[in-house]
Amino acid sequence: MMCETVCPAHCIYIVATEHPNPEIEKVPERFDIDLGKCVFCGYCVEACPEDAIRMDTGILEFSAYDRQSMVYTKDTLLALDPAGPNGVPTSPVPIAPSRRPR
């Protein structure tokens, strides 16, 4: 997984597993990105051979009340709706209960 290797901030964590289809090499069993550490350099976007990482979503607000809430898992990222035809995101970043004001 090249995006994890190229990341200068070491904010991407990937655990790879074998795919049941022998023609597909590996798939991420776990994909976590810590946006609290990310420097938004874009190296991961350039290194990704599948175009799975994007920085042009239009989602600009990433805030949290604790550090753990800045870690986005594969399930959290897959829960986002795709952008519309005009490129505007159709769903905001999901806000975990731990990120809500107390």
C-alpha positions as CSV (number, residue, x, y, z in Angstrom):
1,M,0.0,0.0,0.0
2,M,2.0,2.9,-1.4
3,C,0.0,5.7,0.2
4,E,1.0,4.6,3.7
5,T,4.7,4.4,2.6
6,V,4.8,7.8,1.0
7,C,3.1,9.7,3.8
8,P,5.6,12.1,5.5
9,A,3.4,12.6,8.5
10,H,2.8,8.8,9.0
11,C,-0.9,9.4,9.5
12,I,-2.1,6.5,7.4
13,Y,-2.3,3.0,8.8
14,I,-3.2,0.0,6.6
15,V,-3.5,-3.7,7.3
16,A,-3.7,-5.6,4.0
17,T,-5.3,-9.0,3.4
18,E,-5.6,-11.3,0.4
19,H,-8.6,-11.0,-1.8
20,P,-10.7,-14.2,-2.5
21,N,-10.2,-13.5,-6.2
22,P,-6.7,-14.6,-7.1
23,E,-6.5,-11.9,-9.9
24,I,-6.8,-9.2,-7.3
25,E,-3.5,-8.9,-5.3
26,K,-4.5,-7.3,-1.9
27,V,-7.3,-5.3,-0.3
28,P,-7.2,-3.2,2.8
29,E,-8.7,-5.0,5.8
30,R,-8.1,-1.9,7.8
31,F,-7.5,1.6,6.6
32,D,-7.2,4.4,9.2
33,I,-6.2,8.0,8.5
34,D,-5.5,10.4,11.4
35,L,-6.5,13.8,10.1
36,G,-5.0,15.3,13.3
37,K,-1.6,14.4,12.0
38,C,-2.2,14.9,8.3
39,V,-0.4,17.8,6.7
40,F,-2.6,17.7,3.5
41,C,0.5,17.4,1.3
42,G,-1.3,15.3,-1.3
43,Y,1.4,12.7,-1.7
44,C,-1.0,9.9,-0.8
45,V,-3.3,11.0,-3.6
46,E,-0.5,10.9,-6.1
47,A,0.8,7.5,-4.9
48,C,-2.6,5.7,-4.9
49,P,-2.8,3.4,-7.9
50,E,-6.5,3.0,-7.6
51,D,-7.5,6.7,-7.2
52,A,-9.2,5.8,-3.9
53,I,-7.9,8.8,-2.0
54,R,-9.1,12.2,-3.0
55,M,-8.6,15.7,-1.7
56,D,-11.1,17.5,-3.9
57,T,-14.2,16.6,-2.0
58,G,-15.1,20.1,-0.9
59,I,-15.2,19.0,2.7
60,L,-13.0,21.6,4.4
61,E,-14.0,21.4,8.0
62,F,-12.2,18.8,10.2
63,S,-12.6,19.6,13.9
64,A,-12.9,17.5,17.0
65,Y,-12.9,17.8,20.8
66,D,-10.5,14.9,21.2
67,R,-7.7,13.3,19.2
68,Q,-9.4,9.9,18.7
69,S,-12.2,11.6,16.9
70,M,-9.8,12.8,14.2
71,V,-9.1,9.1,13.2
72,Y,-11.3,8.1,10.3
73,T,-11.6,4.4,9.7
74,K,-12.5,2.6,6.5
75,D,-16.1,2.2,7.5
76,T,-16.4,5.9,8.3
77,L,-15.0,6.9,5.0
78,L,-17.1,4.4,3.0
79,A,-20.2,5.8,4.7
80,L,-19.8,9.1,2.9
81,D,-22.0,9.6,-0.1
82,P,-20.2,10.3,-3.4
83,A,-20.1,13.8,-4.7
84,G,-22.8,15.0,-7.1
85,P,-22.2,15.6,-10.8
86,N,-21.1,19.2,-10.0
87,G,-18.4,17.9,-7.6
88,V,-20.1,19.1,-4.5
89,P,-20.2,16.6,-1.6
90,T,-23.7,15.3,-0.9
91,S,-23.0,14.3,2.7
92,P,-21.1,16.1,5.4
93,V,-18.3,14.4,7.3
94,P,-20.1,12.2,9.9
95,I,-19.8,13.5,13.4
96,A,-19.2,10.9,16.0
97,P,-20.9,11.3,19.4
98,S,-17.6,11.9,21.0
99,R,-17.1,15.0,18.8
100,R,-20.3,16.7,19.9
101,P,-20.0,19.6,22.4
102,R,-20.5,18.7,26.0
